[in-house]
Amino acid sequence: MSKSKSATLGVLFVSFIWGVEFVLIHNAIALLEPHSFNAVRFGIASLFVGLCMGYWKIRGGFNWRMLRHGCLLGLLLYLGFTFQTFGLLYTSVSNCGFITSLNVMLVPIIALFLLGERLRLLTVFGVGVAAAGLYFLTAAGDAPFNFGDLLTLICALMFALHIVYTGKYGREHGALALTLVQLLTVSVLSLGSALVSEDWQRLLDPGVVGNPDVLFAILVASILGTGLAVMIQTLAQGHLSSTRVALIYSLEPIFAALTAFLILNEQLPAAAGLGAAMILAGILLAELPTLRTKEMLPAEGE
């Protein structure tokens, strides 16, 4: 299997995990406040990546330039996950999944202005179709745009910036070292925020941390949804364009909406099937240049 195909499957797995964990986090933050949850989540994820580096005997890759880039990516991740987690307090899982995935539209625009990556016509059309599909999938109901939706919209911008800059820096540095710095940055920032603005003593309460909903959410979100996911994304973006990664991530709200329906009984609008089909069609349209050449898409500006 080629590196580009392996990277595509890896990003698809990340999209699935991130879609499923919306519901888990939604349930967990009812007991453990958002910054506290993220501090534990990213702390465990950092330990996981550190253990992987020790197991594979990877000690190099750390320098001041990498640390600066890793801290910047970590700051963007901190802002993205913070706004998303708080957004889940005020909006539905399905809406949060849709709005987060607006980064599909934002990534190529940001890459154009910040990195000078040119836009392919089919990519632009595919992004538009996928974004419209996301709307029909989860925003076709009667729920008005609320404070949680606004927070999640800011989250989408932060994730789009993170995808673009990961595509840039992921080619310059070792994936695991860069991932570890990102996760440690988020963990420290989240812990500091929890100490300042939350009842951090809940972190020491066995009745809260040991609650099955909280414990399961922490384990899935930290190991699969954070440590492994960021590591896969950092590796994959050495072989895939930022726009292609964003389009694969547009499947995330499908997984989120299905999980919300199965676990929380959130009812999907009638247009959900059409929305899912449009998302898949948008991804296929954007992939046509790759399918024709049977080669990996380079970064769009190369």
ABEGO torsion letter per residue (X at the ends): XBAAAAAAAAAAAAAAAAAAAAAAAAAAAAABBAAAAAAAAAAAAAAAAAAAAAAAGBABGBBAAAAAAAAAAAAAAAAAAAAAAAAAAABBAAAAAAAAAAAAAAAAAAAAAAAGBBBBAAAAAAAAAAAAAAAAAAAABABBBBAAAAAAAAAAAAAAAAAAAAAAAAAABBAAAAAAAAAAAAAAAAAAAAAAABBAAAAABAAAAABAAAAAAAAAAAAAAAAAAAAAAAAAAAABBAAAAAAAAAAAAAAAAAAAAAAAGBBBBAAAAAAAAAAAAAAAAAAAAAAAAGBBBBBAAX
